[in-house]
Amino acid sequence: MKKTILFTMITGCMVLALFSSCREKLEKKHIEDSEENLEVVAKETKDDIKTTVKKDWEKFKNESELVIKNTENRVTELRDKISKFDKKEQEKLHKTLDSLEQKNTRLKEKLAQRAHEFKEDLIVFNTSTKEKEQKFEQEIKHDIDEIKKALKKIITPDDSILDE
């Protein structure tokens, strides 16, 4: 009887050890599968972010380049109008336009630098990339708005606004 009980206990321990070992292997396999799935999802998310950010960038870049070009044209028009004023006033207005032209050139350079970064894939695409791009776009839009406002505030000797 003692042998039977001992045999049953040993057999039970062996079966328990066997099931425990199988369970560990299954859990390990499940963990490996989950890690692979996470890597695939992360890659898909990164690709989605890259596609979205690049598409938004192209749209923003084209719009900004158009505004910058229009600003350049407007400055040229204002320079022509300024030539009708006396020398003292011309100097003052030319300084103002020179300053605005420099700001416009800096914007153009910022856009060119960012375009280069996109073209050469120098930008790391991750979850914060969208936020960084939105911040960059806000800065550029803010600068463009400042230039537009300054152009509208150019005053002539007879206190009229030159840009209207």
C-alpha positions in Angstrom: 0.0 0.0 0.0 2.8 2.4 0.8 4.4 1.7 -2.5 1.1 2.5 -4.3 0.7 5.8 -2.5 4.4 6.7 -3.1 4.1 5.7 -6.8 0.9 7.8 -7.1 2.5 10.8 -5.4 5.6 10.6 -7.6 3.5 10.2 -10.8 1.4 13.2 -9.7 4.5 15.3 -9.2 5.9 14.3 -12.6 2.6 15.1 -14.3 2.4 18.5 -12.5 6.0 19.3 -13.5 5.2 18.3 -17.1 2.2 20.6 -17.2 4.0 23.4 -15.5 6.8 23.2 -18.1 4.4 23.2 -21.0 2.6 26.2 -19.5 5.8 28.1 -19.3 6.7 27.3 -22.9 3.2 28.5 -24.0 3.5 31.7 -22.0 6.9 32.4 -23.4 5.6 31.7 -27.0 2.7 34.0 -26.3 5.0 36.8 -25.0 7.2 36.4 -28.1 4.2 36.7 -30.4 2.9 39.8 -28.6 6.3 41.4 -28.9 6.4 40.7 -32.7 2.8 42.1 -33.0 3.9 45.3 -31.1 6.9 45.7 -33.4 4.6 45.4 -36.5 2.1 47.9 -35.1 4.9 50.3 -34.1 6.3 50.1 -37.7 2.9 50.7 -39.2 2.3 53.7 -36.9 5.7 55.1 -37.7 4.9 54.8 -41.4 1.5 56.4 -41.0 3.1 59.3 -39.1 5.7 59.7 -41.8 3.1 59.7 -44.6 0.9 62.2 -42.8 3.6 64.6 -41.7 5.2 64.6 -45.2 1.8 65.2 -46.9 1.1 68.1 -44.4 4.6 69.5 -44.9 4.2 69.6 -48.7 0.9 71.5 -48.4 2.3 73.9 -45.8 5.6 74.4 -47.8 3.7 75.3 -51.0 1.4 77.7 -49.3 4.2 79.4 -47.4 6.4 79.7 -50.5 3.5 81.4 -52.3 3.0 83.8 -49.4 6.7 84.6 -49.3 6.8 85.2 -53.1 3.7 87.5 -52.8 5.5 89.4 -50.0 8.6 89.8 -52.2 6.4 91.2 -55.0 4.6 93.5 -52.6 7.9 94.9 -51.3 9.0 95.5 -54.9 5.7 97.4 -55.6 6.1 99.5 -52.4 9.7 100.4 -53.4 8.4 101.7 -56.7 5.8 103.8 -54.9 8.4 105.1 -52.4 10.4 106.6 -55.3 7.8 109.4 -55.5 8.6 110.7 -52.0 11.4 113.1 -50.9 14.8 111.7 -50.0 14.4 111.7 -46.2 11.1 109.8 -46.4 12.5 107.4 -49.0 15.4 106.5 -46.6 13.0 105.9 -43.8 10.7 103.7 -45.9 13.6 101.9 -47.5 15.0 100.9 -44.1 11.6 99.6 -43.1 11.3 97.6 -46.3 14.9 96.4 -46.0 14.1 95.0 -42.6 10.9 93.3 -43.8 12.8 91.9 -46.8 15.4 90.4 -44.4 12.7 88.8 -42.3 11.2 87.4 -45.5 14.5 86.0 -46.6 15.0 84.3 -43.2 11.6 82.7 -43.5 12.6 81.5 -47.0 15.8 80.0 -45.6 14.0 78.3 -42.8 11.6 76.7 -45.2 14.5 75.6 -47.5 16.3 74.1 -44.5 13.3 72.1 -43.5 12.6 71.0 -47.1 16.2 69.7 -47.2 15.7 67.8 -44.0 12.6 66.2 -45.5 14.2 65.5 -48.8 17.3 63.8 -47.2 15.2 61.9 -44.6 17.0 63.7 -41.7 13.8 63.9 -39.7 13.1 61.1 -37.2 9.5 60.2 -37.4 7.9 59.2 -34.1 4.9 60.2 -32.1 6.3 63.7 -31.3 7.2 64.5 -34.9 3.7 65.8 -35.6 3.8 68.1 -32.6 7.2 69.4 -33.6 6.0 70.1 -37.2 2.9 71.9 -35.9 5.1 74.1 -33.7 7.4 74.9 -36.7 4.4 75.7 -38.8 3.0 78.0 -36.1 6.3 79.8 -35.9 6.5 80.4 -39.6 2.8 81.5 -39.8 3.4 83.9 -36.9 6.4 85.4 -38.7 4.5 85.7 -42.0 1.6 87.5 -40.2 4.1 89.9 -38.6 5.5 90.8 -42.0 2.0 91.2 -43.4 1.0 93.5 -40.6 4.2 95.6 -40.9 3.6 96.0 -44.7 0.1 97.3 -44.0 1.5 99.8 -41.5 3.9 101.6 -43.8 2.9 105.3 -43.4 3.7 108.0 -46.0 4.5 111.7 -45.3 0.9 112.7 -45.7 -0.1 110.1 -43.0 -1.8 107.8 -45.5 -1.0 104.1 -45.4 1.1 103.2 -48.4 -0.1 99.6 -48.7 -3.7 100.3 -49.2 
